[in-house]
């Protein structure tokens, strides 16, 4: 499957916290940590679990750079 989003970070699932509707997925990526809020159903459909190798795909209309 192809995808147009160019911002893709490979990482490892560090922690998953599930609520009734949403899930919080913490990933180790590029020497840092990235947190994604996705639906619980998506977590379950993807079969995500701690230690999984994943790719975070970021599609945004705005990116801030700070130094």
N, CA, C and O atoms as a Tripos MOL2 file, in Angstrom:
@<TRIPOS>MOLECULE
protein
  268   267    67     0     0
PROTEIN
NO_CHARGES

@<TRIPOS>ATOM
      1 N           0.8460   -1.1780    0.0000 N.3       1 UNK1
      2 CA          0.0000    0.0000    0.0000 C.3       1 UNK1
      3 C           0.8840    1.2310    0.0000 C.2       1 UNK1
      4 O           1.8140    1.3190    0.8020 O.2       1 UNK1
      5 N           0.6180    2.1800   -0.8770 N.am      2 UNK2
      6 CA          1.3420    3.4380   -0.9110 C.3       2 UNK2
      7 C           0.6320    4.4870   -0.0800 C.2       2 UNK2
      8 O          -0.5630    4.3850    0.1950 O.2       2 UNK2
      9 N           1.3960    5.5050    0.3160 N.am      3 UNK3
     10 CA          0.8140    6.5930    1.1150 C.3       3 UNK3
     11 C           1.5390    7.8840    0.7620 C.2       3 UNK3
     12 O           2.7470    7.8780    0.5250 O.2       3 UNK3
     13 N           0.8020    8.9910    0.7270 N.am      4 UNK4
     14 CA          1.3980   10.2570    0.3180 C.3       4 UNK4
     15 C           2.1000   10.9980    1.4540 C.2       4 UNK4
     16 O           2.9170   11.8800    1.1920 O.2       4 UNK4
     17 N           1.8060   10.6660    2.6890 N.am      5 UNK5
     18 CA          2.4300   11.3640    3.8220 C.3       5 UNK5
     19 C           3.9170   11.0380    3.8580 C.2       5 UNK5
     20 O           4.3010    9.8690    3.8610 O.2       5 UNK5
     21 N           4.7460   12.0640    3.8840 N.am      6 UNK6
     22 CA          6.1910   11.8620    3.8490 C.3       6 UNK6
     23 C           6.8180   11.7940    5.2400 C.2       6 UNK6
     24 O           7.9330   11.2940    5.3870 O.2       6 UNK6
     25 N           6.1340   12.2780    6.2380 N.am      7 UNK7
     26 CA          6.6730   12.2720    7.5990 C.3       7 UNK7
     27 C           6.3550   10.9360    8.2520 C.2       7 UNK7
     28 O           5.2760   10.7420    8.8110 O.2       7 UNK7
     29 N           7.3140   10.0180    8.1710 N.am      8 UNK8
     30 CA          7.1350    8.6770    8.7070 C.3       8 UNK8
     31 C           8.3000    8.3640    9.6340 C.2       8 UNK8
     32 O           9.4620    8.4450    9.2370 O.2       8 UNK8
     33 N           7.9810    8.0090   10.8640 N.am      9 UNK9
     34 CA          8.9990    7.7080   11.8630 C.3       9 UNK9
     35 C           8.8400    6.2660   12.3310 C.2       9 UNK9
     36 O           7.7870    5.8860   12.8430 O.2       9 UNK9
     37 N           9.8740    5.4770   12.1560 N.am     10 UNK10
     38 CA          9.8390    4.0860   12.6220 C.3      10 UNK10
     39 C          10.1300    4.0650   14.1160 C.2      10 UNK10
     40 O          10.9830    4.8100   14.5990 O.2      10 UNK10
     41 N           9.4250    3.2170   14.8420 N.am     11 UNK11
     42 CA          9.6160    3.1570   16.2820 C.3      11 UNK11
     43 C           9.0830    1.8780   16.8850 C.2      11 UNK11
     44 O           8.7050    0.9350   16.1890 O.2      11 UNK11
     45 N           9.0680    1.8810   18.2030 N.am     12 UNK12
     46 CA          8.6180    0.7340   18.9780 C.3      12 UNK12
     47 C           7.5510    1.1750   19.9620 C.2      12 UNK12
     48 O           7.6990    2.2000   20.6290 O.2      12 UNK12
     49 N           6.4720    0.4000   20.0550 N.am     13 UNK13
     50 CA          5.4190    0.7190   21.0220 C.3      13 UNK13
     51 C           5.9750    0.4950   22.4310 C.2      13 UNK13
     52 O           6.4520   -0.5900   22.7640 O.2      13 UNK13
     53 N           5.9020    1.5360   23.2350 N.am     14 UNK14
     54 CA          6.4190    1.4970   24.6040 C.3      14 UNK14
     55 C           5.3050    1.2300   25.6110 C.2      14 UNK14
     56 O           5.4880    0.4800   26.5690 O.2      14 UNK14
     57 N           4.1500    1.8540   25.3820 N.am     15 UNK15
     58 CA          3.0420    1.7300   26.3290 C.3      15 UNK15
     59 C           1.7200    2.0040   25.6260 C.2      15 UNK15
     60 O           1.6470    2.8480   24.7320 O.2      15 UNK15
     61 N           0.6800    1.2920   26.0320 N.am     16 UNK16
     62 CA         -0.6710    1.5240   25.5200 C.3      16 UNK16
     63 C          -1.6100    1.6610   26.7070 C.2      16 UNK16
     64 O          -1.6410    0.8100   27.5970 O.2      16 UNK16
     65 N          -2.3730    2.7470   26.7050 N.am     17 UNK17
     66 CA         -3.3820    2.9670   27.7390 C.3      17 UNK17
     67 C          -4.7330    3.0510   27.0460 C.2      17 UNK17
     68 O          -4.9450    3.9120   26.1930 O.2      17 UNK17
     69 N          -5.6450    2.1600   27.4090 N.am     18 UNK18
     70 CA         -6.9530    2.1250   26.7630 C.3      18 UNK18
     71 C          -8.0380    2.7180   27.6540 C.2      18 UNK18
     72 O          -8.1050    2.4400   28.8520 O.2      18 UNK18
     73 N          -8.8850    3.5430   27.0400 N.am     19 UNK19
     74 CA        -10.0810    4.0480   27.6900 C.3      19 UNK19
     75 C         -11.2790    3.3720   27.0540 C.2      19 UNK19
     76 O         -11.1260    2.4030   26.3110 O.2      19 UNK19
     77 N         -12.4640    3.8710   27.3370 N.am     20 UNK20
     78 CA        -13.6760    3.2860   26.7650 C.3      20 UNK20
     79 C         -13.7460    3.4570   25.2500 C.2      20 UNK20
     80 O         -14.1790    2.5560   24.5330 O.2      20 UNK20
     81 N         -13.3120    4.6310   24.7700 N.am     21 UNK21
     82 CA        -13.4190    4.9470   23.3480 C.3      21 UNK21
     83 C         -12.0540    5.1470   22.6940 C.2      21 UNK21
     84 O         -11.8380    4.7200   21.5600 O.2      21 UNK21
     85 N         -11.1380    5.7930   23.4060 N.am     22 UNK22
     86 CA         -9.8340    6.1440   22.8450 C.3      22 UNK22
     87 C          -8.7020    5.3500   23.4920 C.2      22 UNK22
     88 O          -8.8470    4.7870   24.5780 O.2      22 UNK22
     89 N          -7.5820    5.3250   22.7950 N.am     23 UNK23
     90 CA         -6.3810    4.7080   23.3240 C.3      23 UNK23
     91 C          -5.2150    5.6590   23.1510 C.2      23 UNK23
     92 O          -5.1700    6.4260   22.1890 O.2      23 UNK23
     93 N          -4.2740    5.6150   24.0750 N.am     24 UNK24
     94 CA         -3.0600    6.4180   23.9780 C.3      24 UNK24
     95 C          -1.9020    5.4600   23.7330 C.2      24 UNK24
     96 O          -1.6650    4.5430   24.5200 O.2      24 UNK24
     97 N          -1.1870    5.6780   22.6400 N.am     25 UNK25
     98 CA         -0.0750    4.8150   22.2640 C.3      25 UNK25
     99 C           1.2130    5.6250   22.3630 C.2      25 UNK25
    100 O           1.3940    6.6120   21.6510 O.2      25 UNK25
    101 N           2.1020    5.1980   23.2510 N.am     26 UNK26
    102 CA          3.3900    5.8540   23.4260 C.3      26 UNK26
    103 C           4.4210    5.0470   22.6590 C.2      26 UNK26
    104 O           4.5250    3.8320   22.8250 O.2      26 UNK26
    105 N           5.1910    5.7410   21.8090 N.am     27 UNK27
    106 CA          6.1930    5.0830   20.9800 C.3      27 UNK27
    107 C           7.5650    5.7010   21.2020 C.2      27 UNK27
    108 O           7.6840    6.9100   21.3980 O.2      27 UNK27
    109 N           8.6010    4.8670   21.1710 N.am     28 UNK28
    110 CA          9.9790    5.3430   21.1210 C.3      28 UNK28
    111 C          10.3150    5.5240   19.6500 C.2      28 UNK28
    112 O          10.2970    4.5600   18.8840 O.2      28 UNK28
    113 N          10.6220    6.7560   19.2500 N.am     29 UNK29
    114 CA         10.9790    7.0360   17.8610 C.3      29 UNK29
    115 C          12.1670    7.9840   17.8100 C.2      29 UNK29
    116 O          12.2250    8.9610   18.5570 O.2      29 UNK29
    117 N          13.0940    7.6960   16.9400 N.am     30 UNK30
    118 CA         14.2190    8.5970   16.6550 C.3      30 UNK30
    119 C          14.8630    9.1560   17.9180 C.2      30 UNK30
    120 O          15.1720   10.3460   17.9830 O.2      30 UNK30
    121 N          15.0640    8.3110   18.9150 N.am     31 UNK31
    122 CA         15.7100    8.7680   20.1340 C.3      31 UNK31
    123 C          14.8260    9.5870   21.0570 C.2      31 UNK31
    124 O          15.3160   10.1680   22.0250 O.2      31 UNK31
    125 N          13.5320    9.6440   20.7740 N.am     32 UNK32
    126 CA         12.6010   10.3960   21.6040 C.3      32 UNK32
    127 C          11.3110    9.6220   21.7890 C.2      32 UNK32
    128 O          11.2390    8.4230   21.5180 O.2      32 UNK32
    129 N          10.3060   10.3220   22.2480 N.am     33 UNK33
    130 CA          9.0200    9.6960   22.5290 C.3      33 UNK33
    131 C           7.9320   10.4330   21.7690 C.2      33 UNK33
    132 O           7.9300   11.6630   21.7060 O.2      33 UNK33
    133 N           7.0130    9.6810   21.1970 N.am     34 UNK34
    134 CA          5.8830   10.2350   20.4680 C.3      34 UNK34
    135 C           4.6230    9.5920   21.0100 C.2      34 UNK34
    136 O           4.5830    8.3790   21.2140 O.2      34 UNK34
    137 N           3.5870   10.3940   21.2450 N.am     35 UNK35
    138 CA          2.3300    9.8830   21.7810 C.3      35 UNK35
    139 C           1.2270   10.1250   20.7540 C.2      35 UNK35
    140 O           1.0690   11.2340   20.2430 O.2      35 UNK35
    141 N           0.4690    9.0700   20.4610 N.am     36 UNK36
    142 CA         -0.6520    9.1850   19.5270 C.3      36 UNK36
    143 C          -1.9400    8.8040   20.2410 C.2      36 UNK36
    144 O          -1.9870    7.8240   20.9840 O.2      36 UNK36
    145 N          -2.9840    9.5920   20.0060 N.am     37 UNK37
    146 CA         -4.3210    9.2700   20.5080 C.3      37 UNK37
    147 C          -5.1090    8.7070   19.3340 C.2      37 UNK37
    148 O          -5.3800    9.4150   18.3650 O.2      37 UNK37
    149 N          -5.4770    7.4280   19.4230 N.am     38 UNK38
    150 CA         -6.2520    6.7820   18.3730 C.3      38 UNK38
    151 C          -7.4300    6.0550   19.0230 C.2      38 UNK38
    152 O          -7.4640    5.8710   20.2390 O.2      38 UNK38
    153 N          -8.3770    5.6540   18.2120 N.am     39 UNK39
    154 CA         -9.5330    4.9780   18.7950 C.3      39 UNK39
    155 C          -9.1310    3.6240   19.3730 C.2      39 UNK39
    156 O          -8.1820    2.9870   18.9180 O.2      39 UNK39
    157 N          -9.8700    3.2130   20.3710 N.am     40 UNK40
    158 CA         -9.6520    1.8920   20.9700 C.3      40 UNK40
    159 C          -9.8180    0.8060   19.9100 C.2      40 UNK40
    160 O          -9.0740   -0.1730   19.8750 O.2      40 UNK40
    161 N         -10.8080    1.0050   19.0520 N.am     41 UNK41
    162 CA        -11.0610    0.0290   17.9860 C.3      41 UNK41
    163 C          -9.8500   -0.1060   17.0640 C.2      41 UNK41
    164 O          -9.5310   -1.2100   16.6210 O.2      41 UNK41
    165 N          -9.1740    1.0050   16.7730 N.am     42 UNK42
    166 CA         -7.9750    0.9500   15.9370 C.3      42 UNK42
    167 C          -6.8550    0.1840   16.6260 C.2      42 UNK42
    168 O          -6.1550   -0.6020   15.9870 O.2      42 UNK42
    169 N          -6.6800    0.4100   17.9370 N.am     43 UNK43
    170 CA         -5.6730   -0.3350   18.6940 C.3      43 UNK43
    171 C          -5.9680   -1.8270   18.5860 C.2      43 UNK43
    172 O          -5.0670   -2.6280   18.3360 O.2      43 UNK43
    173 N          -7.2220   -2.1900   18.7740 N.am     44 UNK44
    174 CA         -7.6100   -3.6020   18.7470 C.3      44 UNK44
    175 C          -7.5220   -4.1940   17.3410 C.2      44 UNK44
    176 O          -7.0620   -5.3250   17.1790 O.2      44 UNK44
    177 N          -7.9540   -3.4490   16.3260 N.am     45 UNK45
    178 CA         -7.9170   -3.9280   14.9460 C.3      45 UNK45
    179 C          -6.4770   -4.1550   14.4850 C.2      45 UNK45
    180 O          -6.1840   -5.1360   13.8030 O.2      45 UNK45
    181 N          -5.5850   -3.2400   14.8630 N.am     46 UNK46
    182 CA         -4.1750   -3.3830   14.5020 C.3      46 UNK46
    183 C          -3.4670   -4.4360   15.3490 C.2      46 UNK46
    184 O          -2.3700   -4.8830   15.0130 O.2      46 UNK46
    185 N          -4.1010   -4.8260   16.4460 N.am     47 UNK47
    186 CA         -3.4800   -5.8030   17.3410 C.3      47 UNK47
    187 C          -2.2350   -5.2500   18.0050 C.2      47 UNK47
    188 O          -1.2840   -5.9890   18.2600 O.2      47 UNK47
    189 N          -2.2340   -3.9440   18.2880 N.am     48 UNK48
    190 CA         -1.0450   -3.3120   18.8650 C.3      48 UNK48
    191 C          -0.7660   -3.8320   20.2660 C.2      48 UNK48
    192 O          -1.6740   -4.0420   21.0700 O.2      48 UNK48
    193 N           0.5250   -4.0350   20.5330 N.am     49 UNK49
    194 CA          0.9510   -4.4160   21.8800 C.3      49 UNK49
    195 C           2.3470   -3.8630   22.1200 C.2      49 UNK49
    196 O           3.0700   -3.5450   21.1760 O.2      49 UNK49
    197 N           2.7170   -3.7510   23.3760 N.am     50 UNK50
    198 CA          4.0330   -3.2340   23.7350 C.3      50 UNK50
    199 C           5.1170   -4.0680   23.0670 C.2      50 UNK50
    200 O           5.0420   -5.2960   23.0380 O.2      50 UNK50
    201 N           6.1210   -3.3880   22.5330 N.am     51 UNK51
    202 CA          7.2290   -4.0520   21.8680 C.3      51 UNK51
    203 C           7.0730   -4.1580   20.3580 C.2      51 UNK51
    204 O           8.0320   -4.4790   19.6560 O.2      51 UNK51
    205 N           5.8550   -3.8890   19.8460 N.am     52 UNK52
    206 CA          5.6330   -3.9500   18.4040 C.3      52 UNK52
    207 C           6.4490   -2.8880   17.6800 C.2      52 UNK52
    208 O           6.6000   -1.7660   18.1620 O.2      52 UNK52
    209 N           6.9760   -3.2600   16.5090 N.am     53 UNK53
    210 CA          7.6270   -2.3090   15.6250 C.3      53 UNK53
    211 C           6.5380   -1.6400   14.7960 C.2      53 UNK53
    212 O           5.7240   -2.3240   14.1760 O.2      53 UNK53
    213 N           6.5140   -0.3000   14.7790 N.am     54 UNK54
    214 CA          5.4620    0.4420   14.0900 C.3      54 UNK54
    215 C           6.0720    1.5980   13.3010 C.2      54 UNK54
    216 O           7.2440    1.9320   13.4680 O.2      54 UNK54
    217 N           5.2660    2.1900   12.4540 N.am     55 UNK55
    218 CA          5.6350    3.4170   11.7670 C.3      55 UNK55
    219 C           4.5850    4.4640   12.0920 C.2      55 UNK55
    220 O           3.3970    4.2680   11.8350 O.2      55 UNK55
    221 N           5.0330    5.5830   12.6630 N.am     56 UNK56
    222 CA          4.1360    6.7040   12.9440 C.3      56 UNK56
    223 C           4.0900    7.5560   11.6750 C.2      56 UNK56
    224 O           5.1220    8.0460   11.2170 O.2      56 UNK56
    225 N           2.9130    7.7290   11.1170 N.am     57 UNK57
    226 CA          2.7350    8.5250    9.9110 C.3      57 UNK57
    227 C           2.0860    9.8330   10.3230 C.2      57 UNK57
    228 O           0.9930    9.8440   10.8900 O.2      57 UNK57
    229 N           2.7650   10.9370   10.0360 N.am     58 UNK58
    230 CA          2.2950   12.2440   10.4840 C.3      58 UNK58
    231 C           1.8820   13.0600    9.2700 C.2      58 UNK58
    232 O           2.6940   13.3480    8.3910 O.2      58 UNK58
    233 N           0.6100   13.4260    9.2350 N.am     59 UNK59
    234 CA          0.0740   14.2620    8.1630 C.3      59 UNK59
    235 C          -0.5080   15.5040    8.8330 C.2      59 UNK59
    236 O          -1.5520   15.4400    9.4820 O.2      59 UNK59
    237 N           0.1680   16.6170    8.6700 N.am     60 UNK60
    238 CA         -0.2530   17.8360    9.3590 C.3      60 UNK60
    239 C          -0.2100   19.0170    8.4150 C.2      60 UNK60
    240 O           0.5860   19.0500    7.4770 O.2      60 UNK60
    241 N          -1.0610   19.9740    8.6680 N.am     61 UNK61
    242 CA         -1.0430   21.1940    7.8590 C.3      61 UNK61
    243 C          -0.1000   22.2260    8.4560 C.2      61 UNK61
    244 O           0.1930   23.2400    7.8230 O.2      61 UNK61
    245 N           0.3750   21.9750    9.6700 N.am     62 UNK62
    246 CA          1.2610   22.9290   10.3310 C.3      62 UNK62
    247 C           2.3020   22.1790   11.1460 C.2      62 UNK62
    248 O           1.9790   21.2590   11.8980 O.2      62 UNK62
    249 N           3.5470   22.5850   10.9860 N.am     63 UNK63
    250 CA          4.6450   22.0200   11.7710 C.3      63 UNK63
    251 C           5.4260   23.1730   12.3400 C.2      63 UNK63
    252 O           5.7940   24.0950   11.6120 O.2      63 UNK63
    253 N           5.6880   23.1370   13.6440 N.am     64 UNK64
    254 CA          6.4800   24.1790   14.2910 C.3      64 UNK64
    255 C           7.8910   23.6740   14.5250 C.2      64 UNK64
    256 O           8.0950   22.5080   14.8640 O.2      64 UNK64
    257 N           8.8620   24.5560   14.3410 N.am     65 UNK65
    258 CA         10.2640   24.2350   14.5930 C.3      65 UNK65
    259 C          10.7610   25.1760   15.6830 C.2      65 UNK65
    260 O          10.5530   26.3870   15.6140 O.2      65 UNK65
    261 N          11.4220   24.6060   16.6890 N.am     66 UNK66
    262 CA         11.9220   25.4100   17.7940 C.3      66 UNK66
    263 C          13.3960   25.1000   17.9890 C.2      66 UNK66
    264 O          13.8250   23.9570   17.8260 O.2      66 UNK66
    265 N          14.1580   26.1040   18.3320 N.am     67 UNK67
    266 CA         15.5730   25.8930   18.6130 C.3      67 UNK67
    267 C          15.8820   26.3720   20.0000 C.2      67 UNK67
    268 O          17.0270   26.2860   20.4430 O.2      67 UNK67
@<TRIPOS>BOND
     1     1     2 1
     2     2     3 1
     3     3     4 2
     4     3     5 am
     5     5     6 1
     6     6     7 1
     7     7     8 2
     8     7     9 am
     9     9    10 1
    10    10    11 1
    11    11    12 2
    12    11    13 am
    13    13    14 1
    14    14    15 1
    15    15    16 2
    16    15    17 am
    17    17    18 1
    18    18    19 1
    19    19    20 2
    20    19    21 am
    21    21    22 1
    22    22    23 1
    23    23    24 2
    24    23    25 am
    25    25    26 1
    26    26    27 1
    27    27    28 2
    28    27    29 am
    29    29    30 1
    30    30    31 1
    31    31    32 2
    32    31    33 am
    33    33    34 1
    34    34    35 1
    35    35    36 2
    36    35    37 am
    37    37    38 1
    38    38    39 1
    39    39    40 2
    40    39    41 am
    41    41    42 1
    42    42    43 1
    43    43    44 2
    44    43    45 am
    45    45    46 1
    46    46    47 1
    47    47    48 2
    48    47    49 am
    49    49    50 1
    50    50    51 1
    51    51    52 2
    52    51    53 am
    53    53    54 1
    54    54    55 1
    55    55    56 2
    56    55    57 am
    57    57    58 1
    58    58    59 1
    59    59    60 2
    60    59    61 am
    61    61    62 1
    62    62    63 1
    63    63    64 2
    64    63    65 am
    65    65    66 1
    66    66    67 1
    67    67    68 2
    68    67    69 am
    69    69    70 1
    70    70    71 1
    71    71    72 2
    72    71    73 am
    73    73    74 1
    74    74    75 1
    75    75    76 2
    76    75    77 am
    77    77    78 1
    78    78    79 1
    79    79    80 2
    80    79    81 am
    81    81    82 1
    82    82    83 1
    83    83    84 2
    84    83    85 am
    85    85    86 1
    86    86    87 1
    87    87    88 2
    88    87    89 am
    89    89    90 1
    90    90    91 1
    91    91    92 2
    92    91    93 am
    93    93    94 1
    94    94    95 1
    95    95    96 2
    96    95    97 am
    97    97    98 1
    98    98    99 1
    99    99   100 2
   100    99   101 am
   101   101   102 1
   102   102   103 1
   103   103   104 2
   104   103   105 am
   105   105   106 1
   106   106   107 1
   107   107   108 2
   108   107   109 am
   109   109   110 1
   110   110   111 1
   111   111   112 2
   112   111   113 am
   113   113   114 1
   114   114   115 1
   115   115   116 2
   116   115   117 am
   117   117   118 1
   118   118   119 1
   119   119   120 2
   120   119   121 am
   121   121   122 1
   122   122   123 1
   123   123   124 2
   124   123   125 am
   125   125   126 1
   126   126   127 1
   127   127   128 2
   128   127   129 am
   129   129   130 1
   130   130   131 1
   131   131   132 2
   132   131   133 am
   133   133   134 1
   134   134   135 1
   135   135   136 2
   136   135   137 am
   137   137   138 1
   138   138   139 1
   139   139   140 2
   140   139   141 am
   141   141   142 1
   142   142   143 1
   143   143   144 2
   144   143   145 am
   145   145   146 1
   146   146   147 1
   147   147   148 2
   148   147   149 am
   149   149   150 1
   150   150   151 1
   151   151   152 2
   152   151   153 am
   153   153   154 1
   154   154   155 1
   155   155   156 2
   156   155   157 am
   157   157   158 1
   158   158   159 1
   159   159   160 2
   160   159   161 am
   161   161   162 1
   162   162   163 1
   163   163   164 2
   164   163   165 am
   165   165   166 1
   166   166   167 1
   167   167   168 2
   168   167   169 am
   169   169   170 1
   170   170   171 1
   171   171   172 2
   172   171   173 am
   173   173   174 1
   174   174   175 1
   175   175   176 2
   176   175   177 am
   177   177   178 1
   178   178   179 1
   179   179   180 2
   180   179   181 am
   181   181   182 1
   182   182   183 1
   183   183   184 2
   184   183   185 am
   185   185   186 1
   186   186   187 1
   187   187   188 2
   188   187   189 am
   189   189   190 1
   190   190   191 1
   191   191   192 2
   192   191   193 am
   193   193   194 1
   194   194   195 1
   195   195   196 2
   196   195   197 am
   197   197   198 1
   198   198   199 1
   199   199   200 2
   200   199   201 am
   201   201   202 1
   202   202   203 1
   203   203   204 2
   204   203   205 am
   205   205   206 1
   206   206   207 1
   207   207   208 2
   208   207   209 am
   209   209   210 1
   210   210   211 1
   211   211   212 2
   212   211   213 am
   213   213   214 1
   214   214   215 1
   215   215   216 2
   216   215   217 am
   217   217   218 1
   218   218   219 1
   219   219   220 2
   220   219   221 am
   221   221   222 1
   222   222   223 1
   223   223   224 2
   224   223   225 am
   225   225   226 1
   226   226   227 1
   227   227   228 2
   228   227   229 am
   229   229   230 1
   230   230   231 1
   231   231   232 2
   232   231   233 am
   233   233   234 1
   234   234   235 1
   235   235   236 2
   236   235   237 am
   237   237   238 1
   238   238   239 1
   239   239   240 2
   240   239   241 am
   241   241   242 1
   242   242   243 1
   243   243   244 2
   244   243   245 am
   245   245   246 1
   246   246   247 1
   247   247   248 2
   248   247   249 am
   249   249   250 1
   250   250   251 1
   251   251   252 2
   252   251   253 am
   253   253   254 1
   254   254   255 1
   255   255   256 2
   256   255   257 am
   257   257   258 1
   258   258   259 1
   259   259   260 2
   260   259   261 am
   261   261   262 1
   262   262   263 1
   263   263   264 2
   264   263   265 am
   265   265   266 1
   266   266   267 1
   267   267   268 2
@<TRIPOS>SUBSTRUCTURE
     1 UNK1         2 RESIDUE 1 A UNK
     2 UNK2         6 RESIDUE 1 A UNK
     3 UNK3        10 RESIDUE 1 A UNK
     4 UNK4        14 RESIDUE 1 A UNK
     5 UNK5        18 RESIDUE 1 A UNK
     6 UNK6        22 RESIDUE 1 A UNK
     7 UNK7        26 RESIDUE 1 A UNK
     8 UNK8        30 RESIDUE 1 A UNK
     9 UNK9        34 RESIDUE 1 A UNK
    10 UNK10       38 RESIDUE 1 A UNK
    11 UNK11       42 RESIDUE 1 A UNK
    12 UNK12       46 RESIDUE 1 A UNK
    13 UNK13       50 RESIDUE 1 A UNK
    14 UNK14       54 RESIDUE 1 A UNK
    15 UNK15       58 RESIDUE 1 A UNK
    16 UNK16       62 RESIDUE 1 A UNK
    17 UNK17       66 RESIDUE 1 A UNK
    18 UNK18       70 RESIDUE 1 A UNK
    19 UNK19       74 RESIDUE 1 A UNK
    20 UNK20       78 RESIDUE 1 A UNK
    21 UNK21       82 RESIDUE 1 A UNK
    22 UNK22       86 RESIDUE 1 A UNK
    23 UNK23       90 RESIDUE 1 A UNK
    24 UNK24       94 RESIDUE 1 A UNK
    25 UNK25       98 RESIDUE 1 A UNK
    26 UNK26      102 RESIDUE 1 A UNK
    27 UNK27      106 RESIDUE 1 A UNK
    28 UNK28      110 RESIDUE 1 A UNK
    29 UNK29      114 RESIDUE 1 A UNK
    30 UNK30      118 RESIDUE 1 A UNK
    31 UNK31      122 RESIDUE 1 A UNK
    32 UNK32      126 RESIDUE 1 A UNK
    33 UNK33      130 RESIDUE 1 A UNK
    34 UNK34      134 RESIDUE 1 A UNK
    35 UNK35      138 RESIDUE 1 A UNK
    36 UNK36      142 RESIDUE 1 A UNK
    37 UNK37      146 RESIDUE 1 A UNK
    38 UNK38      150 RESIDUE 1 A UNK
    39 UNK39      154 RESIDUE 1 A UNK
    40 UNK40      158 RESIDUE 1 A UNK
    41 UNK41      162 RESIDUE 1 A UNK
    42 UNK42      166 RESIDUE 1 A UNK
    43 UNK43      170 RESIDUE 1 A UNK
    44 UNK44      174 RESIDUE 1 A UNK
    45 UNK45      178 RESIDUE 1 A UNK
    46 UNK46      182 RESIDUE 1 A UNK
    47 UNK47      186 RESIDUE 1 A UNK
    48 UNK48      190 RESIDUE 1 A UNK
    49 UNK49      194 RESIDUE 1 A UNK
    50 UNK50      198 RESIDUE 1 A UNK
    51 UNK51      202 RESIDUE 1 A UNK
    52 UNK52      206 RESIDUE 1 A UNK
    53 UNK53      210 RESIDUE 1 A UNK
    54 UNK54      214 RESIDUE 1 A UNK
    55 UNK55      218 RESIDUE 1 A UNK
    56 UNK56      222 RESIDUE 1 A UNK
    57 UNK57      226 RESIDUE 1 A UNK
    58 UNK58      230 RESIDUE 1 A UNK
    59 UNK59      234 RESIDUE 1 A UNK
    60 UNK60      238 RESIDUE 1 A UNK
    61 UNK61      242 RESIDUE 1 A UNK
    62 UNK62      246 RESIDUE 1 A UNK
    63 UNK63      250 RESIDUE 1 A UNK
    64 UNK64      254 RESIDUE 1 A UNK
    65 UNK65      258 RESIDUE 1 A UNK
    66 UNK66      262 RESIDUE 1 A UNK
    67 UNK67      266 RESIDUE 1 A UNK
